[in-house]
């Protein structure tokens, strides 16, 4: 395994189940360490390998994104309906993201269902200003 693959694997393991804010911090620290070790030239290869690892990891999951714990319970039936509709034996990862305000987002490798309040408000705003 070449060095860029090892770095990509390490980065993937560090970030795979972390919230977005923590992932951003890990990426910043990672790039800093690459620079200190004189390995900045490896970054394109690392990112290519990292993207491959992420896509392989996400292909077997339904990412269910909600604003808070209460919303998780409210939209459980929606998740079940979409999971049944997909007719695949996919594992569910639940993510909390207060930036979506409310509602939910279901994301798989091939599908995004965005029923978040944030998207609805942005769409309403865009229609109002046209």
C-alpha positions in Angstrom: 0.0 0.0 0.0 1.5 3.4 -1.0 1.8 6.3 1.4 -1.2 8.3 0.0 -3.4 5.2 0.5 -2.3 4.8 4.1 -2.9 8.5 4.8 -6.4 8.2 3.1 -7.3 5.2 5.2 -6.2 6.9 8.4 -8.1 10.1 7.5 -11.2 8.0 6.7 -11.0 6.1 10.0 -10.6 9.4 11.9 -13.6 11.1 10.3 -16.1 8.4 9.4 -18.6 8.7 12.3 -17.9 12.3 13.4 -20.1 15.3 13.0 -19.3 17.8 10.2 -17.8 20.4 12.5 -15.4 17.8 14.0 -14.5 16.5 10.5 -13.6 20.0 9.4 -11.2 20.3 12.3 -9.7 16.9 11.6 -9.1 17.9 8.0 -7.4 21.2 9.0 -5.1 19.4 11.4 -4.4 16.7 8.8 -3.3 19.2 6.2 -1.2 21.0 8.8 0.6 17.7 9.6 1.1 16.9 5.9 2.8 20.3 5.5 5.0 19.7 8.6 6.1 16.3 7.3 6.8 17.6 3.8 4.1 15.4 2.3 1.8 18.1 0.9 2.4 16.9 -2.7 0.6 13.7 -1.7 -2.7 15.6 -1.1 -4.3 15.0 -4.5 -3.7 11.2 -4.2 -4.9 11.2 -0.6 -8.1 12.9 -1.5 -8.8 10.6 -4.5 -8.3 7.5 -2.2 -10.3 9.2 0.6 -13.3 9.8 -1.8 -13.2 6.2 -2.9 -13.3 5.0 0.7 -16.2 7.3 1.5 -18.2 6.2 -1.5 -17.6 2.5 -0.6 -18.6 3.1 3.0 -21.8 5.0 2.1 -23.0 2.5 -0.5 -24.3 0.2 2.3 -25.9 2.9 4.4 -29.0 5.2 4.5 -27.9 8.4 6.1 -30.9 9.9 8.0 -30.2 13.5 8.9 -32.5 15.3 11.4 -32.2 18.5 13.4 -32.4 17.0 16.9 -33.3 13.9 19.0 -37.0 14.8 19.0 -37.2 14.9 15.2 -35.5 11.5 15.0 -38.6 10.0 16.7 -41.1 12.1 14.8 -39.8 11.0 11.4 -39.0 7.4 12.1 -42.1 6.2 10.1 -40.9 8.3 7.1 -37.5 6.6 7.3 -39.2 3.2 7.4 -41.4 4.0 4.4 -38.4 5.1 2.3 -36.3 2.2 3.5 -39.1 -0.3 2.5 -39.4 1.5 -0.9 -35.6 1.1 -1.6 -36.0 -2.7 -1.1 -32.4 -3.0 -0.1 -31.0 -4.3 3.2 -29.2 -1.0 4.1 -28.1 0.0 7.6 -29.2 3.3 8.9 -26.9 6.0 10.2 -28.6 8.8 12.1 -27.0 12.2 12.0 -28.0 15.3 13.9 -27.6 18.6 12.1 -29.3 21.6 13.7 -28.5 23.6 10.5 -31.4 21.9 8.7 -33.8 23.6 11.3 -36.4 20.8 11.1 -37.7 18.0 8.9 -35.3 15.4 7.6 -32.9 14.4 4.8 -32.4 10.8 3.6 -29.2 10.3 1.7 -28.0 7.1 0.0 -25.2 6.6 -2.5 -27.7 7.2 -5.4 -30.6 9.2 -3.8 -31.2 12.3 -1.8 -34.6 13.1 -0.3 -34.5 16.5 1.2 -37.6 17.3 3.3 -35.7 19.8 5.5 -37.2 23.1 6.6 -34.1 24.9 5.6 -34.5 23.7 2.0 -38.2 24.5 2.0 -37.5 28.0 3.3 -34.8 28.6 0.7 -37.1 27.4 -2.1 -39.9 29.7 -0.8 -37.5 32.6 -0.6 -36.3 32.0 -4.2 -39.8 31.9 -5.5 -40.8 35.1 -3.7 -37.9 37.1 -5.1 -38.5 36.1 -8.7 
